[in-house]
Amino acid sequence: GNIVGNNLTLNTTGNVTVDGITDGNTTNIASTLTINASGSGNVTFATAASSVNATLNVLAANGIDVDENVSTTNGDITLDGDSDGSNDGDDAITIAANVTIAASGNMTLDATTGNISGVGNVDLDAADGITINDDFTTNGDTDFNADTDAAGAGIFTLNNVTLDTQNNPLTLTLADLVLVPNASIVVGNATFTVNESQNNGFGVGETTVAGGINISGAELQSIFV
């Protein structure tokens, strides 16, 4: 049989394992697939890559483990590893080495008390922007592309948090960079590269460039390399 609907929500207080779902498996979900593991629930993407032909909204009270590539071909990705906002377990988003998370829309990562970590090289891709709402630590080459279609909607936002690559190279490709006050980027003794996707240039300091990436003096002061 087939599941056909606008939105599909899977609710449990237990754990959820996602293994190798495909666009074809999800083609009848018109809008959003929500996985909600409340209580002490954890969500793990395991064994084989998963691709969703809709928006993917993953809520877990006790952490999200991304051990395989995850993508959407027709929607956003939201991952919340601490959906109850309570320090009661894992509560983190943990991304395995050499894993790519890719959204055809925008991407939001949130893990209020557990924070976000990349075990090794990590790759985040989104067409319409990437927002990081909690501290993010990586342990390998870190490559984030917030504007994969180069259409100009790809804003990379650090929402009052720290991105720390622990002396590993960081590459950001984006249409604009937003460091909400007290946000910071820490690269250490590695290389930090910013690629401007619109080819409209940079405005650095007390100036702005229309359509380009504008990095204020305060934002520049929040980058530690």
Steps between C-alpha positions, in 0.01 A plus 500: 500500500589867478502790749373813324464832678613857540682444830610179671590509872654205684467538879668278760656518845748234387790503258483537122748355249491628143677281244512555127169671423482641147327772303281230354398381845390853595360628171142492632578734791414837351639727768672381820626181662527554876676250726426579864681291761390656828549379858839329492497443125805512273508515119782331307566510127684171449642245255405665169443855376148641513334744261156656554284652226348750745593720793662297780432605860676287764431557869675288763498547876815292544725579206537450126781287357569557131716204400412507128430768240158668529340718234177653378430550131183705550512681832672624812683311775453576870685291758431558871699268724354634823136559419393517865775751585593299808843373600387141546717283276700524179310806369760558224518483123800279418613479137730212405820554301466567126121539517310753288168654599340674200174694472342625180346776714634638826664321792471562876698314766404527867612313814436724799681320783706244306649714221612378157815312401668361192715196572722558196462671163151647474308643204177703525326614181182704456352711223315753717725552800642326805418605859695365796323559833744330740876462542652286223839326533665313213804272486595505133468697177179702531319600180167685517324621184192707585421600139543184291283630214670842506156665491586743777282368783790320667567690822722329759387596851667429833233582755696621803714183503857386426620297202836344594689282250777424750788595270342341191433686172164674458341588167176699482319562172211743539310802381535676836642440847302586813669477839229576755663696788737285709530241221854404409698289255816330633734331252829521690812439293312365196371682191160674490368563147181688411365460147245761392242323284352801318823656373384839627802553724567565867444801722733486799477739793300821480374449146242294315488344156157449348434130444837402645626368832532775757721424801489772763792585723322333792443184295863498388602523865294184569714290264800334667765354269 
